Amino acid sequence: MKIRGLSLTRPWPSAFTEGPVELRKRVENRSWPIPSGLMGHFVALHAAKSYHLADCEFIEDILGVEMPSEKDAQHSVIFAVGVLVGQVTSDRDARLDHVQRRWFSGPFCWLIADIVPLIVPVSCSGARGLWPLEPELLERVRRAYIDSAVGAPVEPLDREFRQVQPRLLSLQGWESGK
């Protein structure tokens, strides 16, 4: 089972972890499709150093909560782990419910299921695109994921998005996928 890192400009990481669970973001918009061979594999979501203040109002309107300031928003950490289960290129795709349609901006909207926010985010530098996790970082993320996932409920949105992808708590098979 591969895992790759994906950096998100702040405040977007908060859209995955803040506010009511049913309104949280479960998709990620990119200008490129999910690379072949990574569908069904894990993605470590990373909060980048960059921050776009202009995006706060949009996120706040959907979630109904105030976004952290640039100073207060965590950065340079892996804050959650999920599974890439599909992608859509239209906000009319039936795999997007009315909430997730609001998060769609395309051209490729990646569907992410089984998102587990890490109780203790893992510090690391990010990179552009999908990037491999070095062995030491991979082990720290694995431990943080297991600590965070035990007992975590699977959200209804995740049941809709995933095909047949059970939550894996025994992650000995995680590999960086270089």
Secondary structure, 3 states (H helix, E strand, C coil): CEEEEEEEEECHHHHHHCCCHHHCCCEEEECCCCCCCCCCCEEEEEEEEEECHHHHHHHHHHHCCCCCCCCCCCCCEEEEEEEEEEEECCCCCCCCCHHHHHHCCCCEEEEEEEEEEEEEEEECCCCCCEEECCHHHHHHHHHHHHHHHCCCCCCHHHHHHCCCCCCCCCCCCCECCC
